Amino acid sequence: MPILVTGTTDLSRRLTHQTQQGFTLIEILVVVIIIGIMMTTLVALRGSGQESRYLQGQAQRIQMVIGLAQQQAIYTGLPLSMAFSDKGYEFSAWQLNQSAESLTSENDTAQKPPEGQWQKIEVDSLKPYEPERPLQFSLKLLNESPSPDKAKPLYIYPDGLISAAEIRLALPDWPDKQIKMHTDGFSALAFELIEAKP
């Protein structure tokens, strides 16, 4: 009988010794490489999604502020302009001169437009805007010939209409896609994410 007991003890020792072995170095390296590949893919996919969402957010902001500018133009009965630059965009409003405000005869105002000048708007909703990330803006007026000396702004008229235009937004560090915004002047400003042209 003692032989049986010794044999069982040797067998249990062998089983215990085999179950206590850990992972080999190769197995650990394979798992680490797989996790690294998965994290790299996840970061790449998430990054492109963030760029797209950022551009779409900026396009929605432009839609909103142009809507506010249209309301302002209708309320005041005077045009507004929206000028784009490398840093962002800003609105200006047409301010009448004192002599133009004092005109009372409709015949006088019909013969010549009221005199005035453009002044930048500093109201909270239409104050100059500079995005948190560098953003490239381009404006193309569809019904006007291009001006060689300087870029013309987008006009918002007192009846609520805006210039027929195409606005493009692009991120310098994400050259694959851009936002194209367009309107014929009568319809609302629509936008779409498109492939950037080389």
Secondary structure, 3 states (H helix, E strand, C coil): CHHHHHHHHHHHHHHHHHHCCCCCHHHHHHHHHHHHHHHHHHHHHHHHHHHHHHHHHHHHHHHHHHHHHHHHHHHHCCCEEEEECCCCEEEEEEEECHHHHCCCCHHHHHHCCCCEEEEECCCHHHCCECCCCCCEEEEEECCCCCCCCCCCCEEECCCCCECCEEEEEEECCEEEEEEEEEECCCCCCEEEEEECCC
